[in-house]
């Protein structure tokens, strides 16, 4: 047997032993025998480096050091899930999806919601290619080196896997492993870690992979992303993933009704404390993948999935003081400063009180003993007051009347819950808040510039608005605190590079109230350039799909302000993208303007996503359900019979994929 063959055989054998030990929990050799084989392979690889394999079992022990984690764009976006806390919310969700899908049978896959750090693993030709953190859903950090140290993640797959796909899951720290780590830290005189989730998440960004390898991390998988995977249901996806070598818990169940779903939820709310890892709810998914395609996504979440959260943990503490924060839009948020209390694994010191109405509703006062819980077990909030413990001399809370930052009298518009500081050009917190929004990752994403540096630049008198960033010089920023030569270079280069950011993100970066990422894209696609948008009337804006009066009023108000118009002109003069590019414009037309389409079924020549993009790029509107306002239904294979019946009943034309592509081609 040749050396190369011996090395490959050892690798294959060790991969199989890893699978049997960490996935099947059925080892066939002792730990000692495994270690001896691993050492044999390490010796051979050291002697014959020409046979290097990036997915060798020897790399699981770590040793590589990563100084900077590269940012990687997800090929398939990682969405967050909508949350539900009651049976009624679950029933309302079922009604929404039934309206879209029509009168068809719907099955649900129920899975436990693992409390860890989300990860996306890319496999090509059966080998682990890359591991990327969730990040903001659009892009995350490449943590492949650290991920390879987790034994339950297969470096090479088994069976009939697709040639290329992403698989999503959670990196978790089992409770027993977490407790052992803390025992060792306490024995060494160090503070214990606070909770398994944060410890697992922090482990992924450690620079030394050898330290990661020492931690008993695990990975539980729950979903695939890719094209032409040959899988038709969520439950089949779980089973196939398990066959390929992934660790997929056997707790998932297929449910035919929402009653069965609630039985699953109720059962696991009691049983979850017996699990070896933490879980905070149940994820309910429409089982049929074609139906998932039909349902699609909102700007943030899939319509076909819902996270049913278990009842939140509650704690009792004392509210010491109420303070007030000013946001970048001038919105005032009251904050409860609490006596520190441990809640769901973290120490809580502050909680949002939302607005004056919420304070009045609960009659919250300084000095009160309050009940605190985490909304979705993430954001602390006060849910009640222990009135029997209130002091006799307690005084009702009087909401502030003037801005705590600039002293301007606050205003509260009719129908709005929050008070606002109207001094948008003179209130320091609003100014720095707008600049911090402008430089954020989803907006201009200026490398080398963070929130603290913005504060330093403002305090030094170097910037008064976001346009001022583009006239900064290296000599101006070098004297700033903690600003070295390289940091100054990075900051100036990062600002210069941001002029290439596309128009829709520049529009989002301007910080127009109510104009988020999705609305910014919609306005950019409709108006094509900033000049046309600046001249749009409120009536014209409300004619744009999904733009209501509130957004229209906000856009018009923003551009009526001379200061804002001047800032836009300055940004234009510095070279920022104030219109769609030629490439973007060449792919767009108004040929389908005013026409509403519903897309249903499976398509051969283009994917459903590409088909919807063609509709929108040509000025059309994609709707999720058929109504009298629908102009066309584009039908692929396996179109739902109820949709066909509804379309025929309303007299809505049903066209094929070829009909639609021909329609677009003729209009070009």
Protein Blocks (a to p, Z undefined) as FASTA:
>chain_A
ZZklmmmmmmmmmmmmmmmmmmnopafbdfklmmmmmmmmmmmmmmmmmlgcfkbfklmn
gjiacfbacddddfbacddddddfbfklmmmmmmmmmmmnopaddddddddddddddddd
ddeehiafbdcdfknomaccdfklmmmmpmklcfbdehjddfbdcddddddddfklmmmm
mmmmmmnopacdfbfklmmmmmmmpfblklmmmpccddddfbdcdehklpabfklmmmmm
mmnopacdfkbccdfbfklmmmmmmmmmmmmmmpcbdcfbdcdddfblklmmmnmpafkb
cfkbccddddddddddddfbacddddfkopacdddddddddeehiacfbdcehiamlmmm
nopaehiacddddehhlagcdfbdcfklpcfklccddddfbdfklopacdddehiabdcd
fklmlgmklmmmmmmmmmmmklnopghiafklmmmmmmnopagbfklmmmccfklmmmpg
hiafklmmmmmmmmmmmmmpcfklmmmmnopghiafklmmmmmmmnopaklmmmpcfklm
mmpghiafklmmmmmmmmmpmklmmmmmmmmmnopafbdcfklmmmgcfklgoiacdded
jdfkbcfklmmmmmmmnopacdfbdcfklmbdcddehiafklmmmmmmnopacddfklmm
mmmmmmZZ
